[in-house]
Amino acid sequence: MTFEEVYKTLYKKYEIVSFDYSDKTIKAKDSITIRTYDLFDLIEGLKETYAPKIKMTFEQKDELMQFLGESDFGFENFWICLGSGANLYNEFTENELMRAWLHPELIEVTDD
């Protein structure tokens, strides 16, 4: 289950109309407002720990996505060709690049 699926399940189960991050209140369908520091905050904390964003330039992401699109190439070929010492990816560890390889949805394109 993804973090987004958890949110959808919570919204559906509790018939939530809105969630205000500023004062951490949930407005349910029956007009009840609940002050909370529970599941939503816990999920956000888990996202920071277990699914942190990987910041890459457009060029870095594009090159990685091209390797992902080739069925004959695996992470090992990517690592040998570009990851281990290439200037394009020198700021990333092998684990960070592997996480981007496995979960490209975590890549956030930056201007840097």
C-alpha positions in Angstrom: 0.0 0.0 0.0 1.3 3.5 -0.9 1.1 6.5 1.3 -1.5 8.0 -1.1 -3.6 4.9 -0.8 -3.6 5.3 3.0 -4.8 8.8 2.6 -7.6 7.8 0.2 -8.7 5.0 2.6 -8.8 7.4 5.5 -10.8 10.0 3.6 -13.3 7.4 2.4 -13.6 5.7 5.8 -14.1 8.8 7.8 -15.9 10.7 5.0 -13.4 13.5 5.4 -14.3 16.8 3.6 -11.0 18.6 4.3 -7.8 18.5 6.3 -6.1 21.7 7.3 -2.4 21.3 7.8 -2.0 24.6 9.5 -4.1 23.9 12.6 -4.2 20.1 12.1 -8.0 19.8 12.0 -10.1 17.3 10.1 -13.6 18.3 8.9 -15.8 15.2 8.5 -19.0 14.9 6.4 -21.2 15.2 9.5 -19.7 18.7 10.2 -17.6 17.4 13.1 -14.2 19.1 13.4 -11.5 16.9 15.0 -8.2 18.3 16.2 -5.6 15.7 15.4 -2.0 14.8 15.6 -2.4 11.2 14.6 -2.5 9.3 11.4 -1.9 12.2 9.0 1.1 13.5 10.8 2.4 10.0 11.3 2.1 9.3 7.6 4.0 12.5 6.7 6.7 11.4 9.1 6.9 8.0 7.6 7.1 9.5 4.1 10.1 11.6 5.2 11.8 8.5 6.6 10.9 5.8 4.2 10.2 7.7 0.9 12.3 10.9 0.9 12.3 12.9 -2.3 15.4 12.5 -4.5 16.3 15.9 -5.9 17.8 15.7 -9.5 18.2 18.0 -12.4 16.1 17.4 -15.5 19.2 16.0 -17.2 19.9 13.6 -14.4 16.3 12.3 -14.3 16.1 12.1 -18.1 19.2 10.0 -18.3 18.1 7.7 -15.6 14.6 7.3 -17.2 16.2 6.4 -20.5 18.1 3.5 -18.8 14.8 2.5 -17.0 13.1 2.4 -20.4 15.6 -0.1 -21.9 14.6 -3.6 -20.9 18.0 -5.0 -21.5 19.8 -2.7 -19.0 19.6 -3.2 -15.3 20.8 -1.1 -12.4 24.2 -2.7 -12.6 24.8 -1.4 -16.1 23.5 2.0 -15.2 25.9 2.1 -12.2 28.9 1.0 -14.2 28.2 3.4 -17.1 27.0 6.5 -15.2 26.7 6.1 -11.5 30.1 5.2 -10.2 32.1 8.3 -10.9 30.3 10.0 -13.7 30.1 13.8 -13.2 26.4 13.7 -13.8 25.7 11.7 -10.7 28.7 12.3 -8.5 26.6 13.9 -5.7 24.6 10.7 -5.2 25.4 7.6 -3.3 24.8 4.2 -4.8 21.8 3.7 -2.4 20.2 7.0 -3.4 20.5 6.1 -7.1 19.2 2.6 -6.4 16.2 4.1 -4.6 15.6 6.4 -7.6 15.9 3.4 -9.9 13.3 1.4 -7.9 11.0 4.4 -7.2 11.2 7.0 -9.9 8.1 8.6 -8.5 10.2 9.9 -5.6 12.4 12.0 -8.0 11.8 15.7 -7.7 13.2 17.8 -10.6 15.1 20.9 -9.4 16.7 23.8 -11.3 20.1 23.3 -9.6 
